[in-house]
Amino acid sequence: MQDIEKEISRLYNLCVEKIYPVKNYYVIETPEGNKILKNMNFSPERIMFVHGAKEHLYNNGFKNIDRYLCTKEEKPFGLINGEYYTVREEIKGRECDLNRMEDVIRVSKTLAMLHKASKGYVPPQNSLIRDDLGNMPVYFNKRLEEIKRAKKIAQREKGKFDYLILKYIDYFYELGQDAVNKINLSGYNEIVDRCRKEKSFCHHDYSHCNILCGEGEISVINFDFCSFEIKMYDVVNLLRRKLRKCNWDVKEAKIIIDAYTSVEPITQEEFDVMKIMLQFPQKFWRVINKYYNSRRSKRGKSFMHRFNEVIEEIEYQKEFLKEFEL
């Protein structure tokens, strides 16, 4: 720990009083307040892309974010013991609660403001750009192939959980195949082209643990996975997290959409693509894919619990997709 203290003092204009680990990062106590030190586990070029995205948001008025502090050499990262670290201010606040309607509305508006401020982003030179634009049909097809592979494994292993999977797997595969067919006939490619011209990006991990509610303001942290992507990716991510808490209540979804569109519009084409994304059996794919890629010794009751959650949602989701309109 003393080595890290010395390196922080050498790299940054910080007076380190104390440093200690918390979860997957370190807290640095300084006279100017606490800072967060984090091992990034990816290249400096990727850090430059994330740093540039945050600075772009900040300069466009979206200021409640976890900006990186720059070193004495004006770099947003430091090399410590052969690994790359970033330092940022500690942001106070509780994680957002999607069971609280006030939080849901504020979080939806904040996401719209983020997307609005993201437009026009030109990454720094020599940064490693993450660009997911146009990849959604590819991801859908890849996941359908993994569902097919899971079916073959289930037919071979013939355990209790395998038989349960086989009971439902064709339904979810057909649901996913229908989503692929729909997205190929939708305005998805036009939306991608427009987004590419706008140079807008997504947070790509807009979840409760990365949304902090303070007094009178919301802060968004952890942009590690941010990428060029259609804004519907983040909106759908938020919708899924909320809908699974309320049996896919269309009224709850409308509150999110209304809050978002009070700041940033959603076109009919974008709404149609969003609905297709909500149809794709994402959770089913994730549960069975993780199950069959885990060692037998780690296949516990938690998989059965998550699988049952997916099954319990079937009828609610069917009804939702019938009623959900812009």
N, C-alpha and C positions, 0 to 999 in steps of 0.2 A: 504493500500500500504506500510505503514511503517513496518507492521509486515512481509511482504514478503521481504522487504529490509534486515531486521534483520536476517531472516532465510537464505537468500542467503549468507550474510556475515558469518553466523555461519557455513554453510555447505561447502562453496567453498572458495578457496584462491582468492577472488575477492574483490576489493575495489569499492563498488557501489556508483556512483556519483548521478545517477538518474535512475528511473525505471518508465515506462509508457506503457499502453496497446496499441496494434495495431492489428486490426483484431482479430484473435484467439490466440494471443500470447503476450508476453511482450518484450519490448526492454530494456536491461540493459546497461546503459552507464558506462564505466569504463576507467581508464587511459590507458589501453591496447587495447581499441577499444570496439565497441558494441558487446553485446552477445544477444542471443535469449533465452528467458525462455518460456517453453511451458508445459501446463498441458496435460499429456499423455492419460488420461482416459483408461488406461489398466494396467495390473498387472506388477510388477517389473520383473517377470519371462519373460514376453513378451518383455519388454524393454531390458532385457539381450540378447535375441535372435537378436533383431534389432541392438543393440550395437555390438555384436559379428560379425554380417554380415558386418557392416561398417568397423570395424577394420580389418576384413579379406580382404576386398577390398583395404583398405589403405596399408596394408602390402604387397599386391600383385601389388602395383604400381598404383592403381586407387585412386588418392589422392584428387580430387576435389569433396569432399562430405561434408556433414554437420555432422562431428563427434561430439559425445557428450563429453563435459568436465566432468571429474570425480571429485567427491567430495573429501574432505580431507580424507575420509575413502575409497577412490578408487572405489566408486560406480558411475555408469553412470546415476544416478537419485538421487533425494532428496525428502524426505517426508516433505511437507509443508502444514500445516493445514489439515492433514489427507488425502492429495492427492499427487500423484506422479508427479514430474516435472523433465524435462531435461533442460540442458543449453548447447548451442552450439555457435560457432562463427557466427557472422552475415556475410553472403556471399553476396557480391555486384554483380549486373548484372540484365539485363532485361530478362523477360520471352521470351523463344524462339518463333519465328514466323514461323509457317509452311507454310506461303505464300511466304517466302523468301527461294529460292533454296539453298543458302549458309547455312542457318540454318538447313534445312532438311538434307543435306549431313553430316554436323558436328554432328547433333543429332543422326543420324543413326550409324555413326562410334563410337560415344561415347557409345551408347547402346551395340554395339558389344564388345567394350573394357570392359564394365561393366560385361557382361556375361562371358567373358574370364577370368576376374579377380575373378569372383565368385566361380570358380571351386575349389573343395577341402575344402569347408566350413564345419567345425565341430563345431556345436554350443556349447557354454559354458555349463558346468554342471548346472543342475537345471533351465535351461531356458525353456520357453514354446515355443516349435517348431511349426511353421506353415508349414504344408506340404500339398500341393494341387496336388501332382503328382498322376496321374491316375484318377482324379475326373472329367475330362471334360465330358465324356459320362453321368455321373450322373447329372451334372449341366444342360446339354442339355435336358435330359429327364425331369428334374424337371421344367425347363422353358416351355417345351411343355405342361406339365400338367397345368401350370398356364395360358397358352394361351387357352387351352380347357375350363378352369374355367371362363376365361374372356368371352368366346363365350356364355356360359350359362347365365352369368350376362347380357350381351348385348341383348340376346334374351328376357330376362325378363323385362329389363328396357325400351327398345324400344324408346330411345331418338334419337335426330338428330345425335349425335356423335356415339351412339350405332349402328345405321344403317350403318354409314360409316365404322365402324370397321367390321361389319358383311360382308360388301362387299369384304373385302380383307383378312379376317382372315384365311380362308381355304388355300389361296395361301401361306401365310407365315407359316402356320402350316405344310403344305406339304414340303415346302422348308427346314424347320427345321428337319422334320422326315427323309428327304433324307440325310441331313448332319449327323444325328445319324447313319443311315445305313452305310454311307460311312466311318465314323470314326471307326465303329466296324469291318470293313473289311480292314482298313489301317494298317500302321506300328506303330500306336500310342503307343501300349503297349511296343514295342521294344524301342521306343524313351524314354518312361518313365523309363524303366529299365536302359538304358544307362545314363540318367540324374541322376538317383538315385546313380549309381556307381560313376559318376563324382562329386557328391555332389555340384551341381551348383544351383543357385537360381535366381529369378526374382525380379525386383523392384516392379512390380505389380500395379504401378500407374504412369507409365512413360508418363506424360502429360505436356503440355506447362508450367503450373504453377510450376512444379517441376524440370524444366530444365532452368537454368539461364546462359545466354550468357554474359561473361565478355570479357575483351580485350584479345584476343588470346586464350581463353580457355572456356570450358563449365563445369559448376558444376551441379551435380545432388543432389537434396535434398529430404527430406521427405520419408524415407524408412519405414514408419509405417506399410505398408501392405506387405513388402517383405516376400517371402516364397519360399520354394522349389517348383519349377514348371519348365516345359519345357520352353526354351527360346522363343519359338514361341508365347507364351502368350504376352510378351512385344512387340515383332515385330508386331503382329497383331493389338495390341492396337495402336501403332504408325501409321500403315498403315490406319486403320479405320479413325483416326483423320485427316490424310492428304487427303484421298480419298473423304471424305465428303465435302471437300473444292474445289474439282476439278472435280466433276461429275464422279468419279471413273475412272480417266484417267490411263490406264495401263502403260503409259510412266512414269508417276509420281511414280507409285509403283515400277517400275524397277529401278528408281534412288535410292530409299530407299534400295532395295535389293542389288544393286550393291555396294553401300556405305558400307552396313553392311558386305557383304561377302568379302570386301577388307581387313577386319580385322578378321572375324570369319566365317567359312564356314557354309552353309546350305545344308544339304543332300536332295536328291530327296524325301525321306520319310518325312522329316520335312516340305518341301515345300508343299507336298500333304496335310498334316495335317493343315498347315497354310491356304491353300485354302478352306478347309472344314470349318474352323473356320470363315473365311470371308463370307462363304455362310450362316451360321446360322443367323437367323433374330434377332440379338441381340438388335438393336435399337427399332424394332417393339415391341418386348417383353417388353423392359424397359418402353416404353411410355404407353402401355395399362395396364401394371401391376401397374405402379404408378398411373394411372388414376383411376383404380377400387379400389385401396387401399387408395385413398384420400377421405376426406369428401366431400360431394357434394358442400359445400360452397367454397371449394378450387379448384374445377375443372374449371379453367379459360380458356381464349383464348390461353394461352401458350401451352396447350395440343393439341389443334387443329393445331397450328403452327408446333409443333414437329411432329405430325402425318402426316401432309402434306409433310414435309421434307422426311419422310420415303417413302411415296407413289411416290414422284417425283424421288426418287433414283432407283426405280424398274428396269426400262429399262437399265439405266446406269450400274447397278450392274450385270444384266444378260449378257450384252455385255462384261463386265470386266471379269467375270468368264469364258467366252469362250476363251478369248485372253490371260489370265494371265498364263504364263509358265516360268519355271526356265531357 
